Each structure stands twice: as structure tokens, then as C-alpha cells.
Amino acid sequence: MRIKLLLAALLLPLALPVEAALAPGAVAPAFAAPGAMAGKPYNVNLSAALKKGPVVLYFFPAAFTGGCNAEAAAFAAALPDFTAAGATVIGMTAGNVDQLARFSSEHCAGKFAVAAASPAVIKGYDVLLRKPDGTPTTVTSRTSYVIAPGGRIVFAHTDMNPADHIRLTLAAVRKLKAAKRG
């Protein structure tokens, strides 16, 4: 498994960035997925999370890689802002899902759930990275969605650089909250 993860990490710079397939207005595919929160097994269910308010669903390539560690820590640090705006944050990956429990406690600081993206979820959200020749990898792209409580995508951002995902999704959640008040 470590060799597979290492190869996937080495291919990331060569993988084609993809545009988020689900544009604003599209219906977000429902899912239930096994995952972890604060190091313990946790079942993630999009429909249940949407009953509480908007959901920030972010896909990341693999736990315990530099960009994914930084992104998870940044989402954890900003979680009070997301919570104040009424949003739930969920991370998902197809990479090294056997390590999600440890990743959830170490890099997510136990503050939000991370889950294993099934092939159906990956296909539904179209977040599979492709090599420059177009062949698929086994790694999910770094794509963030903001999903309104009604289940529609209101924001989508794909960029392998994790730098803007937190700022942009938080702005989208705040805009959604302001529109609800107005």
C-alpha cells in the first residue's frame, strides 16, 4: 500500500487538473460512507449533514501527503468560522483510506469527519485525476464543493494547490448564509 501511495504522490504533479464536473445548480449525489472523526469510526451521510445546513465537501488525493496534511489542518483551524456560518465540513479521499482514523485525529485535529470515497461517489462527483494521456489514476482530485441544504451545488473549485480551498469555500458559505437572511 505504501508503494502505491508513493507512486500516486509522485504522479500528482503530472496529473491533469480537472474542472469540477458538478457546476453550481447541479444536484449533489447523495452518499453514505465509512470514515473517521477524532480517530474513531464514523459513518458520513450527506443527507443527514444537509439537514443541519450547508455542507463543504472537499476531496483530497491522499492522507499523510504534504498538501493534504496542510489542507486538513487549515480546514480544522477555520472550523469555528464554518460552524458560525452554519456549515458542516466533510473530507473525502480514495487514497489510503486505511489511514483515515489516524489522519482524522492528527491532521483534522478531531474536528471534522473524513470518509472513504467509493467508486460511485468518485464517479458521481467526477473527481478522479487523470494522467496527461487521459488515463485515470486511483487518486481523487483536490476539489471542494459547497452544497446547499436543498442538495444543490452552490460552489465548486478544483485546484491541486490547497491554498485557496478554505478561503473560497468559506466565502461561498457566508454568501449562502447572507442570501438566506436577505
Backbone as CSV, one residue per row, in Angstrom:
resi,resn,N_x,N_y,N_z,CA_x,CA_y,CA_z,C_x,C_y,C_z
1,MET,0.827,-1.191,0.000,0.000,0.000,0.000,0.874,1.259,0.000
2,ARG,1.981,1.240,0.735,2.864,2.411,0.782,3.470,2.707,-0.580
3,ILE,3.809,1.665,-1.321,4.379,1.860,-2.654,3.339,2.498,-3.570
4,LYS,2.105,2.022,-3.494,1.023,2.578,-4.298,0.819,4.058,-3.964
5,LEU,0.837,4.375,-2.684,0.663,5.760,-2.247,1.829,6.621,-2.711
6,LEU,3.039,6.104,-2.601,4.206,6.849,-3.053,4.136,7.114,-4.549
7,LEU,3.764,6.097,-5.321,3.630,6.285,-6.767,2.544,7.311,-7.096
8,ALA,1.432,7.235,-6.388,0.356,8.206,-6.617,0.839,9.618,-6.292
9,ALA,1.578,9.779,-5.200,2.091,11.093,-4.827,3.069,11.619,-5.867
10,LEU,3.874,10.733,-6.426,4.822,11.152,-7.460,4.122,11.543,-8.754
11,LEU,2.974,10.926,-9.025,2.228,11.239,-10.244,1.394,12.510,-10.128
12,LEU,1.123,12.969,-8.911,0.264,14.132,-8.737,0.699,15.340,-9.559
13,PRO,1.981,15.698,-9.559,2.349,16.864,-10.357,2.122,16.646,-11.854
14,LEU,2.079,15.405,-12.298,1.874,15.108,-13.708,0.411,14.942,-14.065
15,ALA,-0.435,14.800,-13.067,-1.846,14.580,-13.327,-2.490,15.864,-13.826
16,LEU,-3.445,15.678,-14.692,-4.145,16.836,-15.234,-5.126,17.390,-14.210
17,PRO,-5.068,18.666,-13.934,-6.117,19.220,-13.084,-7.420,19.179,-13.873
18,VAL,-8.481,18.900,-13.182,-9.771,18.826,-13.850,-10.655,19.947,-13.349
19,GLU,-11.563,20.356,-14.178,-12.572,21.304,-13.724,-13.597,20.518,-12.928
20,ALA,-14.142,21.122,-11.902,-15.168,20.439,-11.131,-16.330,20.116,-12.066
21,ALA,-16.691,18.854,-12.135,-17.724,18.411,-13.070,-19.103,18.908,-12.668
22,LEU,-19.339,19.004,-11.392,-20.651,19.448,-10.931,-20.629,20.964,-10.765
23,ALA,-21.240,21.626,-11.676,-21.277,23.083,-11.645,-22.375,23.547,-10.687
24,PRO,-22.282,24.784,-10.238,-23.361,25.318,-9.415,-24.722,25.103,-10.080
25,GLY,-25.672,24.660,-9.270,-27.016,24.361,-9.755,-27.263,22.869,-9.897
26,ALA,-26.190,22.080,-10.048,-26.344,20.634,-10.172,-26.756,20.034,-8.828
27,VAL,-27.440,18.911,-8.893,-27.810,18.190,-7.671,-26.609,17.360,-7.225
28,ALA,-26.249,17.486,-5.967,-25.131,16.725,-5.400,-25.572,15.280,-5.186
29,PRO,-24.809,14.313,-5.692,-25.171,12.909,-5.454,-25.157,12.571,-3.957
30,ALA,-26.214,11.935,-3.504,-26.299,11.530,-2.099,-25.335,10.368,-1.858
31,PHE,-24.832,10.266,-0.647,-23.946,9.158,-0.302,-23.948,8.928,1.194
32,ALA,-23.587,7.722,1.557,-23.255,7.355,2.930,-21.921,6.635,2.795
33,ALA,-20.973,6.950,3.659,-19.636,6.392,3.515,-18.998,6.145,4.875
34,PRO,-18.198,5.090,4.962,-17.455,4.862,6.199,-16.304,5.853,6.298
35,GLY,-16.043,6.279,7.497,-14.956,7.220,7.688,-14.505,7.243,9.128
36,ALA,-13.962,8.387,9.516,-13.464,8.547,10.880,-13.603,9.995,11.307
37,MET,-13.722,10.163,12.608,-13.730,11.501,13.199,-13.058,11.368,14.558
38,ALA,-12.078,12.209,14.794,-11.330,12.187,16.050,-10.727,10.800,16.325
39,GLY,-10.326,10.115,15.249,-9.681,8.824,15.398,-10.595,7.640,15.583
40,LYS,-11.901,7.870,15.564,-12.859,6.791,15.780,-13.705,6.578,14.525
41,PRO,-14.160,5.342,14.299,-15.017,5.088,13.140,-16.247,5.998,13.167
42,TYR,-16.630,6.466,11.994,-17.741,7.408,11.891,-18.400,7.206,10.533
43,ASN,-19.704,7.115,10.505,-20.422,7.000,9.244,-20.842,8.385,8.779
44,VAL,-20.434,8.718,7.573,-20.740,10.022,6.997,-21.933,9.853,6.065
45,ASN,-22.933,10.704,6.256,-24.142,10.643,5.445,-24.476,12.060,4.987
46,LEU,-24.413,12.286,3.677,-24.644,13.638,3.162,-26.041,14.140,3.503
47,SER,-27.070,13.315,3.324,-28.444,13.748,3.599,-28.608,14.193,5.049
48,ALA,-28.036,13.451,5.975,-28.128,13.818,7.392,-27.398,15.123,7.666
49,ALA,-26.226,15.297,7.050,-25.466,16.535,7.256,-26.206,17.738,6.685
50,LEU,-26.868,17.565,5.542,-27.592,18.680,4.919,-28.799,19.122,5.744
51,LYS,-29.317,18.251,6.594,-30.437,18.639,7.467,-30.004,19.689,8.482
52,LYS,-28.702,19.764,8.753,-28.160,20.735,9.703,-27.807,22.065,9.044
53,GLY,-27.648,22.054,7.709,-27.245,23.265,6.994,-26.365,22.907,5.809
54,PRO,-25.700,23.907,5.240,-24.845,23.634,4.081,-23.671,22.726,4.444
55,VAL,-23.155,22.034,3.424,-22.033,21.123,3.610,-20.899,21.548,2.695
56,VAL,-19.706,21.621,3.266,-18.492,21.789,2.478,-17.929,20.387,2.329
57,LEU,-17.972,19.874,1.114,-17.451,18.549,0.809,-16.173,18.753,0.012
58,TYR,-15.053,18.360,0.625,-13.802,18.536,-0.100,-13.126,17.199,-0.312
59,PHE,-12.708,16.983,-1.545,-11.993,15.771,-1.921,-10.508,16.081,-1.906
60,PHE,-9.720,15.123,-1.397,-8.271,15.300,-1.365,-7.616,14.020,-1.852
61,PRO,-6.402,14.132,-2.429,-5.764,12.961,-3.027,-5.445,11.826,-2.054
62,ALA,-4.772,12.101,-0.957,-4.381,11.023,-0.044,-3.936,11.590,1.298
63,ALA,-4.330,10.910,2.358,-3.915,11.302,3.705,-2.397,11.183,3.841
64,PHE,-1.848,12.006,4.701,-0.424,11.994,5.031,0.477,12.360,3.849
65,THR,-0.020,13.235,2.989,0.822,13.848,1.966,0.859,15.337,2.292
66,GLY,1.901,16.016,1.861,2.104,17.408,2.262,0.905,18.319,2.060
67,GLY,0.379,18.376,0.839,-0.753,19.261,0.552,-2.002,18.873,1.303
68,CYS,-2.245,17.570,1.426,-3.450,17.100,2.119,-3.368,17.349,3.621
69,ASN,-2.175,17.186,4.184,-1.981,17.493,5.604,-2.245,18.975,5.863
70,ALA,-1.676,19.833,5.012,-1.848,21.283,5.173,-3.302,21.686,4.997
71,GLU,-3.970,21.104,4.002,-5.371,21.449,3.752,-6.252,21.028,4.925
72,ALA,-6.050,19.815,5.436,-6.847,19.342,6.566,-6.628,20.218,7.793
73,ALA,-5.377,20.577,8.057,-5.085,21.447,9.205,-5.722,22.819,9.028
74,ALA,-5.730,23.331,7.810,-6.337,24.638,7.553,-7.856,24.581,7.716
75,PHE,-8.482,23.502,7.233,-9.926,23.354,7.454,-10.215,23.247,8.951
76,ALA,-9.397,22.499,9.687,-9.595,22.356,11.130,-9.464,23.704,11.834
77,ALA,-8.452,24.492,11.450,-8.256,25.807,12.068,-9.419,26.750,11.764
78,ALA,-10.009,26.621,10.575,-11.108,27.504,10.176,-12.481,26.960,10.566
79,LEU,-12.517,25.786,11.189,-13.808,25.178,11.502,-14.730,26.087,12.328
80,PRO,-14.234,26.855,13.300,-15.146,27.752,14.008,-15.852,28.741,13.065
81,ASP,-15.160,29.194,12.024,-15.777,30.107,11.055,-16.843,29.388,10.233
82,PHE,-16.553,28.139,9.824,-17.542,27.365,9.081,-18.761,27.085,9.959
83,THR,-18.518,26.724,11.214,-19.607,26.440,12.142,-20.461,27.687,12.374
84,ALA,-19.818,28.834,12.531,-20.557,30.093,12.715,-21.441,30.405,11.516
85,ALA,-21.019,29.971,10.340,-21.807,30.187,9.125,-22.813,29.055,8.903
86,GLY,-22.867,28.099,9.844,-23.851,27.024,9.790,-23.455,25.819,8.965
87,ALA,-22.195,25.712,8.564,-21.775,24.644,7.660,-21.101,23.481,8.372
88,THR,-21.230,22.315,7.768,-20.534,21.107,8.167,-19.432,20.857,7.145
89,VAL,-18.244,20.503,7.599,-17.131,20.176,6.704,-16.937,18.661,6.695
90,ILE,-16.800,18.103,5.487,-16.528,16.671,5.307,-15.393,16.542,4.304
91,GLY,-14.370,15.773,4.648,-13.294,15.471,3.717,-13.468,14.065,3.165
92,MET,-13.102,13.864,1.895,-13.201,12.529,1.282,-11.984,12.248,0.416
93,THR,-11.583,10.989,0.388,-10.457,10.558,-0.443,-10.640,9.117,-0.869
94,ALA,-9.995,8.781,-1.983,-9.909,7.386,-2.399,-8.537,6.833,-2.030
95,GLY,-7.646,7.717,-1.605,-6.278,7.314,-1.288,-6.116,6.843,0.139
96,ASN,-5.378,5.813,0.346,-5.028,5.205,1.637,-6.100,5.359,2.732
97,VAL,-7.301,4.914,2.407,-8.425,5.045,3.337,-8.221,4.253,4.624
98,ASP,-7.282,3.307,4.605,-6.982,2.543,5.812,-6.329,3.416,6.879
99,GLN,-5.911,4.608,6.534,-5.253,5.504,7.478,-6.127,6.690,7.908
100,LEU,-7.414,6.666,7.544,-8.278,7.812,7.844,-8.463,8.065,9.334
101,ALA,-8.522,7.017,10.147,-8.717,7.221,11.587,-7.563,8.038,12.163
102,ARG,-6.360,7.649,11.853,-5.198,8.380,12.365,-5.126,9.792,11.763
103,PHE,-5.425,9.917,10.468,-5.417,11.214,9.799,-6.444,12.153,10.439
104,SER,-7.624,11.611,10.770,-8.689,12.448,11.344,-8.306,13.027,12.697
105,SER,-7.522,12.290,13.458,-7.125,12.820,14.762,-5.878,13.696,14.664
106,GLU,-4.947,13.326,13.792,-3.689,14.072,13.712,-3.783,15.352,12.887
107,HIS,-4.321,15.270,11.685,-4.301,16.446,10.807,-5.619,17.206,10.768
108,CYS,-6.711,16.522,11.065,-8.012,17.197,11.125,-8.309,17.643,12.554
109,ALA,-7.387,17.371,13.439,-7.488,17.741,14.855,-8.778,17.233,15.490
110,GLY,-9.349,16.174,14.947,-10.575,15.610,15.506,-11.786,16.487,15.325
111,LYS,-11.696,17.497,14.459,-12.766,18.497,14.358,-13.820,18.219,13.297
112,PHE,-13.494,17.410,12.286,-14.481,17.103,11.251,-14.222,15.699,10.718
113,ALA,-15.237,15.141,10.068,-15.159,13.775,9.562,-14.429,13.717,8.223
114,VAL,-13.707,12.631,8.027,-13.127,12.300,6.735,-13.644,10.919,6.364
115,ALA,-13.881,10.706,5.075,-14.514,9.458,4.660,-13.843,8.869,3.434
116,ALA,-14.128,7.601,3.213,-13.622,6.870,2.056,-14.569,7.088,0.882
117,ALA,-14.037,7.628,-0.194,-14.842,7.865,-1.393,-14.933,6.568,-2.188
118,SER,-16.130,6.055,-2.345,-16.352,4.831,-3.117,-16.250,5.151,-4.613
119,PRO,-16.111,4.130,-5.439,-16.108,4.390,-6.882,-17.361,5.134,-7.355
120,ALA,-18.513,4.840,-6.754,-19.748,5.535,-7.149,-19.694,7.019,-6.784
121,VAL,-19.159,7.335,-5.619,-19.039,8.739,-5.203,-18.032,9.457,-6.109
122,ILE,-16.914,8.801,-6.374,-15.893,9.401,-7.243,-16.479,9.698,-8.615
123,LYS,-17.231,8.753,-9.155,-17.848,8.949,-10.466,-18.926,10.032,-10.405
124,GLY,-19.769,9.981,-9.383,-20.853,10.950,-9.260,-20.367,12.381,-9.161
125,TYR,-19.265,12.587,-8.454,-18.698,13.932,-8.302,-17.604,14.205,-9.334
126,ASP,-17.276,13.212,-10.134,-16.264,13.295,-11.196,-14.962,13.892,-10.678
127,VAL,-14.376,13.232,-9.682,-13.174,13.748,-9.033,-11.965,12.822,-9.181
128,LEU,-11.975,11.974,-10.188,-10.833,11.100,-10.419,-9.790,11.836,-11.257
129,LEU,-8.574,11.900,-10.744,-7.491,12.527,-11.505,-7.130,11.664,-12.698
130,ARG,-6.699,12.312,-13.754,-6.258,11.605,-14.959,-4.825,12.001,-15.274
131,LYS,-4.094,11.054,-15.841,-2.724,11.320,-16.279,-2.772,12.214,-17.520
132,PRO,-1.642,12.813,-17.889,-1.631,13.668,-19.082,-2.143,12.978,-20.346
133,ASP,-2.014,11.650,-20.424,-2.513,10.944,-21.611,-4.006,10.621,-21.509
134,GLY,-4.649,11.035,-20.405,-6.087,10.834,-20.232,-6.472,9.584,-19.470
135,THR,-5.522,8.717,-19.176,-5.866,7.515,-18.428,-6.089,7.865,-16.960
136,PRO,-7.045,7.195,-16.328,-7.357,7.518,-14.934,-6.285,7.034,-13.963
137,THR,-6.173,7.731,-12.848,-5.312,7.304,-11.746,-6.219,6.660,-10.700
138,THR,-5.683,6.370,-9.550,-6.503,5.858,-8.442,-6.661,6.927,-7.366
139,VAL,-6.391,8.186,-7.733,-6.349,9.286,-6.784,-7.456,10.295,-7.098
140,THR,-8.098,10.787,-6.062,-9.107,11.823,-6.253,-8.431,13.178,-6.411
141,SER,-9.058,14.041,-7.178,-8.541,15.394,-7.354,-8.806,16.206,-6.088
142,ARG,-8.174,17.349,-6.003,-8.439,18.265,-4.892,-9.569,19.173,-5.377
143,THR,-10.779,18.804,-5.007,-11.974,19.529,-5.442,-12.843,19.796,-4.231
144,SER,-13.305,21.023,-4.111,-14.180,21.404,-2.998,-15.525,21.857,-3.526
145,TYR,-16.573,21.398,-2.860,-17.940,21.788,-3.192,-18.598,22.397,-1.963
146,VAL,-19.467,23.366,-2.194,-20.379,23.830,-1.150,-21.759,23.404,-1.636
147,ILE,-22.447,22.660,-0.774,-23.756,22.115,-1.112,-24.794,22.755,-0.191
148,ALA,-25.813,23.351,-0.796,-26.885,23.995,-0.029,-27.756,22.925,0.624
149,PRO,-28.477,23.288,1.690,-29.313,22.307,2.389,-30.296,21.564,1.480
150,GLY,-30.725,22.164,0.391,-31.634,21.502,-0.547,-30.946,20.476,-1.431
151,GLY,-29.601,20.363,-1.330,-28.874,19.365,-2.082,-28.273,19.840,-3.393
152,ARG,-28.334,21.132,-3.651,-27.752,21.668,-4.893,-26.364,22.240,-4.631
153,ILE,-25.492,22.050,-5.606,-24.149,22.623,-5.547,-24.285,24.138,-5.730
154,VAL,-23.670,24.913,-4.830,-23.674,26.369,-4.979,-22.279,26.914,-5.282
155,PHE,-21.265,26.061,-5.101,-19.891,26.473,-5.382,-19.056,25.229,-5.644
156,ALA,-18.139,25.336,-6.618,-17.214,24.242,-6.914,-15.856,24.828,-7.264
157,HIS,-14.802,24.198,-6.754,-13.434,24.673,-7.017,-12.505,23.480,-7.115
158,THR,-11.768,23.376,-8.220,-10.777,22.322,-8.398,-9.427,22.968,-8.648
159,ASP,-8.473,22.618,-7.805,-7.102,23.102,-7.945,-6.240,22.203,-7.065
160,MET,-5.195,21.633,-7.626,-4.344,20.744,-6.842,-3.584,21.495,-5.754
161,ASN,-3.468,22.791,-5.869,-2.856,23.602,-4.817,-3.930,23.833,-3.747
162,PRO,-3.683,23.434,-2.504,-4.713,23.562,-1.468,-4.927,24.983,-0.949
163,ALA,-4.116,25.923,-1.377,-4.095,27.256,-0.775,-5.444,27.964,-0.722
164,ASP,-6.249,27.920,-1.773,-7.473,28.727,-1.810,-8.750,27.996,-1.408
165,HIS,-8.690,26.693,-1.203,-9.915,25.935,-0.948,-10.664,26.414,0.294
166,ILE,-9.965,26.673,1.357,-10.626,27.080,2.604,-11.230,28.471,2.442
167,ARG,-10.431,29.399,1.944,-10.900,30.783,1.778,-12.121,30.857,0.848
168,LEU,-12.064,30.162,-0.276,-13.146,30.229,-1.256,-14.412,29.525,-0.780
169,THR,-14.272,28.366,-0.135,-15.472,27.682,0.352,-16.114,28.448,1.509
170,LEU,-15.291,29.036,2.363,-15.850,29.825,3.466,-16.595,31.043,2.927
171,ALA,-16.052,31.698,1.910,-16.739,32.845,1.293,-18.077,32.404,0.694
172,ALA,-18.104,31.237,0.066,-19.347,30.737,-0.527,-20.385,30.416,0.543
173,VAL,-19.937,29.825,1.651,-20.862,29.504,2.748,-21.415,30.792,3.354
174,ARG,-20.558,31.778,3.543,-21.019,33.059,4.102,-22.001,33.752,3.164
175,LYS,-21.744,33.670,1.870,-22.657,34.264,0.880,-24.006,33.558,0.932
176,LEU,-23.987,32.253,1.066,-25.220,31.478,1.175,-25.986,31.873,2.431
177,LYS,-25.294,32.042,3.520,-25.937,32.445,4.771,-26.529,33.848,4.649
178,ALA,-25.797,34.767,4.029,-26.290,36.142,3.844,-27.523,36.159,2.947
179,ALA,-27.546,35.342,1.898,-28.686,35.277,0.992,-29.913,34.726,1.712
180,LYS,-29.695,33.816,2.637,-30.803,33.222,3.398,-31.441,34.281,4.317
181,ARG,-30.572,35.148,4.874,-31.091,36.199,5.763,-31.823,37.286,4.978
182,GLY,-31.351,37.535,3.766,-31.875,38.630,2.948,-33.130,38.341,2.276
